[in-house]
Amino acid sequence: MDRRSFLVSGLSLAGATAVGAEPEAAEPVARKFPISLAQWSLHKAFFGKQLDPLDFAKVARTEYGVDGLEYVNQFFKDKATDKAYLTELKKRASDHGLKNVLIMIDGEGQLGHPEESQRIAAVQNHYKWVDAAKFLGCHSIRVNAYSTGSWDEQRARAADGLARLTEYGNKQRMNIIVENHGGLSSNGKWLSEVMRKVGQKRCGTLPDFGNFRLGPNEEYDRYQGVAEMMPFAKGVSAKTNDFNDQGDEIHTDYVRMMKIVKDAGYNGFVGIEYEGSKLSEPEGIKATKRLLERIRETW
């Protein structure tokens, strides 16, 4: 079950930046991209209470050797304003020499809701996560751009909600970034149009290599979609599901995909997000990291 399916089921409410990002939003420039770990890669362990979210940094460093952390608010939903908890998260990341990269935000309302009052409420629901991300030292929060209506209506509504939230993000020097994560947001052309309509430097994208399903039997071309999103990218989500015996992901040509990322001038964090079921979560994370490291050697 992927993150979007989990959210829709009702069980739960799912680096340096690309060219054009503001200097203060950037990670230290590196010739080759650093690797972060998306907390969702261990969602079975976290939801199953096999792992404590406070131990995310320790596990990420000692078991996987990554450079950064990408949090998911679902695992500490009631802690956005808990300074003691956030202080401990921050301390543990620091203790293990890890960079807090972003928080993925779900379940706080539709930023593209057709009713303006509901859009404003959703925007305001995200404020506390902007503040939490700022406290942790992240550069972004990842949000969703769900909406309803026609292409143009959804574009206008999503852009309105994102623009309002970005205005708050500007005050905290925090990026608001949208992942292709279902509905029209999984259409790279539509999402790039939303970005242009918002027209703010701190509003960007988080291209996910695998989240391009538009419907039960329809999928947007993932390479085209990532290429369309990369001009606005302030993060990259390296989605994996299945691997062959050579260690390659069988659904995404990673050499081709990472060339798109590189050609866009991106050298920020690339986040591991394993969602497969054939390998265990730990083995899937390690397989993804090996694949990224193999590609990184050629950069």
C-alpha positions in Angstrom: 0.0 0.0 0.0 1.6 3.3 -1.0 1.3 6.5 0.9 -1.6 7.9 -1.2 -3.6 4.7 -0.9 -3.0 4.7 2.8 -4.4 8.2 3.1 -7.4 7.6 0.8 -8.2 4.5 2.8 -9.2 6.6 5.7 -6.7 5.0 8.1 -5.0 8.4 8.2 -5.8 11.9 7.1 -0.2 11.1 2.8 19.9 20.2 -0.4 20.6 22.7 -2.6 17.7 23.6 -4.8 17.2 23.7 -8.5 18.2 26.7 -10.5 16.3 29.8 -9.4 16.1 29.1 -5.7 16.9 31.8 -3.2 20.4 31.5 -1.7 19.2 31.2 1.9 17.1 28.1 0.9 20.1 26.2 -0.4 22.2 23.5 1.1 26.0 23.9 0.9 27.0 23.3 -2.7 28.4 19.9 -3.4 29.6 18.4 -6.6 27.5 15.3 -6.0 24.1 15.0 -4.4 23.8 14.0 -0.8 21.3 11.2 0.1 18.5 11.6 2.6 16.0 9.1 4.0 12.2 9.6 3.8 10.6 8.5 7.0 7.9 6.9 5.0 10.3 4.2 3.9 9.9 2.7 7.4 6.2 3.4 7.7 5.3 -0.3 8.5 7.8 -0.2 11.4 6.6 3.1 12.7 2.9 2.3 12.4 3.5 -1.1 13.9 5.2 0.5 16.9 8.4 -1.4 16.1 10.3 1.9 15.8 9.9 5.1 17.9 9.9 8.2 15.7 12.4 9.7 18.1 14.8 7.0 17.0 14.6 7.9 13.3 17.9 9.8 13.3 19.8 6.9 15.0 18.4 4.3 12.6 19.0 6.5 9.6 22.7 7.0 10.5 23.7 3.7 12.1 21.8 1.3 9.8 21.7 3.2 6.5 24.5 5.8 6.6 22.5 8.6 5.0 23.2 12.4 5.2 19.7 13.8 5.8 16.2 13.2 7.2 12.8 13.7 5.6 10.1 13.6 8.3 6.5 12.6 7.8 4.0 14.4 10.1 1.8 11.4 10.4 4.3 9.8 12.8 4.2 12.7 15.3 0.9 14.3 14.3 0.2 15.9 17.7 3.7 17.2 18.2 3.8 20.2 15.9 3.8 22.6 18.7 5.5 20.4 21.3 8.8 22.2 21.8 10.2 19.5 24.1 9.5 16.8 21.5 10.9 18.9 18.6 13.9 19.8 20.7 14.6 16.1 21.2 14.2 15.4 17.5 16.6 18.2 16.6 19.1 17.1 19.2 19.1 13.5 18.0 19.6 14.6 14.4 22.5 16.8 15.5 24.0 14.0 17.7 24.2 11.8 14.6 25.5 14.4 12.3 22.4 14.5 10.1 20.7 17.4 8.3 16.9 17.9 8.9 15.8 18.4 5.3 12.0 18.7 5.2 8.7 17.5 6.8 6.0 15.9 4.6 2.6 17.2 5.6 -0.6 15.3 5.2 -4.1 15.5 6.7 -4.3 19.2 7.3 -7.0 20.0 4.7 -7.1 20.8 1.0 -5.0 23.8 -0.1 -7.0 23.7 -3.3 -10.5 23.3 -1.7 -13.3 24.7 -3.9 -14.6 26.8 -1.0 -12.4 29.8 -0.1 -13.1 29.5 3.6 -11.9 25.9 3.5 -8.8 26.8 1.6 -7.9 29.4 4.2 -8.5 27.0 7.0 -6.2 24.5 5.3 -3.5 27.2 4.9 -3.8 28.1 8.5 -3.6 24.4 9.6 -0.2 24.3 7.9 1.2 27.2 9.8 2.3 25.1 12.8 4.2 22.8 10.5 6.0 25.7 8.9 7.0 26.8 12.4 8.0 23.2 13.4 10.2 22.8 10.3 11.8 26.2 10.9 12.6 25.1 14.5 14.1 21.8 13.3 16.3 23.6 10.7 14.5 22.1 7.6 14.4 24.1 4.4 10.9 23.0 3.3 7.6 21.5 4.1 6.1 19.2 1.5 2.4 19.8 0.9 -0.4 18.4 -1.4 -2.3 20.2 -4.1 -5.5 18.3 -4.1 -8.6 20.0 -5.6 -11.7 19.4 -7.6 -13.3 20.8 -10.7 -11.9 21.5 -14.2 -8.3 21.8 -15.1 -8.4 25.5 -14.9 -10.5 25.6 -11.7 -8.1 23.3 -9.9 -5.1 25.2 -11.1 -6.6 28.5 -9.8 -7.7 27.0 -6.5 -4.4 25.2 -5.8 -2.4 28.2 -6.8 -4.5 30.4 -4.4 -4.0 28.1 -1.4 -0.3 27.7 -2.2 0.3 31.4 -2.6 -1.4 32.1 0.7 0.7 29.5 2.5 3.9 30.7 0.8 3.3 34.2 2.1 3.5 32.7 5.6 6.5 30.6 4.6 8.3 33.7 3.4 8.2 35.1 6.9 10.0 32.0 8.2 12.3 31.7 5.2 10.6 28.3 4.6 9.9 26.7 1.2 6.5 25.3 0.4 7.0 22.4 -2.0 4.4 20.2 -3.8 4.8 16.6 -4.5 3.1 14.8 -7.4 0.8 12.9 -5.2 -2.5 12.0 -6.8 -5.1 13.7 -8.9 -4.0 16.5 -11.2 -0.9 17.0 -9.1 0.4 13.8 -10.7 0.2 15.5 -14.1 3.6 17.3 -14.6 2.1 19.8 -17.0 -0.6 20.9 -14.7 1.7 21.1 -11.7 4.2 23.2 -13.6 1.4 25.5 -14.6 0.4 25.9 -10.9 4.0 26.8 -10.0 4.1 29.5 -12.7 0.7 30.8 -11.6 1.9 31.1 -7.9 5.1 32.8 -9.2 6.9 32.8 -5.8 10.5 31.6 -5.4 9.7 29.8 -2.2 6.9 27.8 -3.8 8.4 24.8 -5.6 8.1 21.1 -6.2 9.3 17.7 -4.9 9.4 15.4 -7.9 8.6 11.8 -7.0 9.8 9.3 -9.5 6.8 7.0 -9.0 3.7 9.0 -8.2 2.3 9.6 -11.7 -0.9 7.6 -11.5 -3.8 9.7 -12.8 -6.5 7.0 -12.5 -7.0 3.2 -12.3 -5.7 2.7 -15.8 -4.0 5.9 -16.6 -0.4 7.0 -15.8 1.4 10.1 -16.8 4.9 9.6 -18.3 7.2 9.8 -15.3 10.2 11.1 -17.2 8.3 13.8 -18.8 6.7 14.7 -15.5 9.9 14.9 -13.6 11.4 17.0 -16.4 8.5 19.4 -16.2 8.8 19.7 -12.4 12.6 20.0 -12.1 12.8 23.7 -12.9 10.9 24.3 -9.6 12.4 21.5 -7.6 13.8 22.0 -4.1 14.0 18.3 -3.4 13.9 15.0 -5.2 12.1 11.8 -4.0 13.7 8.6 -5.3 10.8 6.3 -5.2 11.5 2.5 -5.5 9.4 -0.6 -5.4 11.1 -3.6 -7.1 14.6 -4.5 -8.1 16.2 -7.0 -10.5 19.2 -9.2 -9.9 21.5 -6.4 -11.1 20.2 -4.0 -8.5 18.2 -1.8 -10.9 14.7 -0.6 -10.2 12.4 -2.3 -12.7 9.8 0.4 -13.0 12.1 3.4 -13.4 15.2 3.7 -15.5 17.3 5.4 -12.8 20.1 6.3 -15.1 17.7 8.1 -17.4 15.8 9.7 -14.5 18.9 10.9 -12.6 20.2 12.4 -15.9 17.1 14.5 -16.0 17.8 15.6 -12.4 21.4 16.4 -13.2 20.7 18.2 -16.4 18.3 20.5 -14.4 21.3 21.7 -12.4 20.1 20.1 -9.2 22.7 19.0 -6.6 20.6 18.9 -3.5 19.4 16.0 -1.4 17.9 13.0 -3.1 15.6 11.2 -0.7 15.2 7.5 -0.5 11.5 6.4 -0.5 11.2 2.7 -0.7 7.6 1.5 -1.0 8.0 -2.1 -2.2 6.8 -5.3 -0.6 9.1 -8.0 -2.0 12.0 -6.7 0.0 11.7 -5.8 3.7 11.8 -2.1 4.5 15.5 -2.3 5.6 16.6 -4.2 2.6 14.6 -2.0 0.2 16.2 1.1 1.7 19.7 -0.4 1.3 19.0 -1.5 -2.3 17.8 2.1 -3.1 20.9 3.6 -1.5 23.2 1.2 -3.4 21.5 2.2 -6.7 21.8 5.9 -6.0 25.5 5.6 -4.9 26.3 3.7 -8.1 24.8 6.5 -10.2 26.4 9.1 -8.1 29.8 7.7 -8.9 29.3 8.6 -12.5 28.4 12.3 -11.8 
